């Protein structure tokens, strides 16, 4: 499953929520924003893989790389070239999402290809008029999206349990508002 996290406006915590969700569900981080998530999630056993590099690989090479990325939770980076080479990049992302969970940080303007395959779209918002305006605008584009407001760590725990099957005992309340409970 691919979960796409976007921000209603910059600086509200889309990258933070994506990071919490990746850790909660042992998921593959996909950074389609500014590279922050990929760098934060990279480690010695899981260096960042720029997806534009895979476009000239054979199907067998891509298959092995997908398995390795899912197994090691290797951070993936969506660069500008990925839009040009969209077919092999999206095949890679689709295969990774079929084998495990992929959490994508889409920033404020995610690639439309990721929106199209997302099983869940989360909009990080805030209780401010500007953020709520942006949230409503995004929900018009993606009526199936859900807004996340409040404690992002607690929200990640709830989303992890309810959506990704992560088994943890929670004492937090869900801060996720459904798309149907928009504020006017």
N, C-alpha and C positions, 0 to 999 in steps of 0.2 A: 504494500500500500504506500502511496505517496501522499504525504501531508504537506500542503503549501502554506507557509506562514508569511503574511504580508503585514505591513504597517499602515495604519490609517493615514499617518503622516510620519515623517522622519523622526527618529529619536524616541519612539514610544516603547520599543522593546521587542520587535520582531526577531532580531538576532538572539536576544536573551531567551525568548520562549522557544525558539528552534533549538538552541543549545540544551535547555532543560529537557525538552522532548527527546532529543537524541540520547542523552544520558539515561533518561527514564526507561526508554525502550531499546537501548543498545542498537540504535538505528544508524543508517548511513546518512551523514550530513551532506546536503547539496547546497552550495552557496551560489545563488543566482543574483546576489545583491552586490556587495562591495568587497568580498574576500574575507571579511572579519570572521564569519562562522568557520570557514575552512581553516583559517590559521589557528583559531582557538581550539579546534577539535583535532588538529594534526598532532601526531606523535611519532616516536621512532619506528613503531611497527605499522603506522598508517600515515605516510606522507600524503600531501595534497596531490590529487590527480586532476590536472586540467583536462576537461573533457574534449577540448579541441585536439588533443594529442591522439585520441583513439580513432579518428576518422580514416586514417590510412592503414589501420590494423586489419588483419584478416578476421573472419568471423570466429575462428578458434581462439585467436589472441584476445578478442573482445570478450568472448565467453569466459575465459580464464580470469580476465581482469574483473569482470562482474562478480564472479564467485569470490575472488580475493577481497574485493571492496566490501561485499556483504559480510564476509567472515571476519574481516579486521575492522569493520566500521570506518573504512577509509574515506576521508573527506573528499568530496568532488567539487570542482570549481567550474561553473558555467561562465565562460568568457564570451566576448562579443563574437568570436569566430563560430561559436556553437550555433548561432542563428543562421549562419551561412551553411553550415554542415549539419543541419537539423536532423535529417533522417538517421544517420548512424548514431548521433548523440542521443536522440530520443529512444532509439532501440536499446542503447546501453542503459538509460535511466529506467525504461519500462522493464527490462530484464531484472535490474536490481530491485525494483519495487515488487516484482513478482516473487523474488526469492526472500525478501525481507522488507523491513520498513525503511523508507527514505523520507527524511524530513528536509524540506527545501525552504531556505530563507529567500523569499522573493523580493525583499526590500519594499519599496512603495510601488514599483511598476514591474511585476514579474513577467518573464517571457510567456507569451500566450500558449506556447506548446506545453509548458508545465501546468498552466491553468487547465488545459484540456484533459490531462490525464490524472489530475489530483483527485484522490478519493475523498479528501476533506480540505477545505480552505478555511483558514483561521485568520481573522483580521484583528491585529492587536490595536486596541483603541484606549481612550481615556475619557474620563468624565469632564471634558472641556468642550465648549461649543465648536471649536475648530476641528478637534479630533472627531467629534460626532458628525460634523458635516462631511468630512472625508470618509468616515465609516459608512454613512448613508449612500454616498456616491459609489463606493466600492460594492455595496450590497445591491445596488441597481445593476451593476455589471455582472455580479455573481450572486444571484438570489439564494443559492444554496450555502453561502458562506456563513460562518458564525463569528461573532465578535468575542474577544477575550479582553476583559477589563479587570484590573485589580492585581492581586498577588499572582505573578506569572509562574512562580515555582509551584504554588498550590494548584493553579490551573493545569500545569503540565502533569502533575500527579493524577488529577482527575481524568484528563484526556488520555493519559497513558493507560489508566485502568479501564475506562469506559470504551475507548476506541481501539487501543492497541493490545489489550489483553494483559497488561502488566499487572501482576498480582502484588499489591502492596496495601497495607492497612492504612487508611486515611483518616485524618481528623479534620480535614479541610472541607470547605463548602465549594461547590463548583462556581467559578466566576464566569462561566461561559454563558452568554446570552444567546438564545436562539435567534435565527434570522427573522423570525416572525415577531419578535418583541422589540421592534425598533422604537427609539425615542423620536418624537416629532419635534 
